[in-house]
């Protein structure tokens, strides 16, 4: 029985550790954009984590959390990893800083509470069935252990889904804001163009009126 409880606790801890790790993806050095979060591993084994300040043909400049600048030659890079990059409609990067600022915890709490409740019921039922199937009275604590472990694991895993959904919502809201800003810029640019065209038309009409007046004066002088 003790071994069973230990096994359950080991599984719980393992899931916590593996799920808590943030997902990192391989990144290409020619696709990096300013303010992108990266971890650069050099061929020497050294790792540099920070925000991309600039990416040139042969070098990448990264600013770490201490504001120190690192100009790294691409030929010395073994690999580049970082969070999955997201872009707006114009192909501009949505930085992790922007995502963190726009992200809420609405789905995190909703998914955590709902997931824990569902997991508690399911794990209690499963643990009860296992305990009843055994004639060993020492298996009675299995119901409590199984229910607690199932509730914790279920709540945690559902919370990960909630965090992911909050992140997706934040990215979408940033895209919408940027699209709205772009539309406003286009509207402003269109208004400027229309104003310029109106001014051109006004000057053109004034010029035509002046030409007409000059032509009229010329004819009057010819008559005299």
Buried (B, 14 or more C-beta within 10 A) or exposed (E): EEEBBEEBBEEBEEBEEEEEEEEEEEBEBEEBBEBBBBBBBBEEEEEBBBBBBBBEEEBBBBBEEEEEEBEBEBEEBEEBBBBEBBEBEEEEBBBBEBBEEBBEEEBBEBBBBBBBBBBBBBBBBBBBEBBEEEEEEEBEBBBEBBBBBBBBBBBBBBBBBBBBBBBBBBBEBBBEEBEEEEEEEEEEEEEEEEEEEEEEEEEEEEEEEEEEEEEEEEEEEEEE
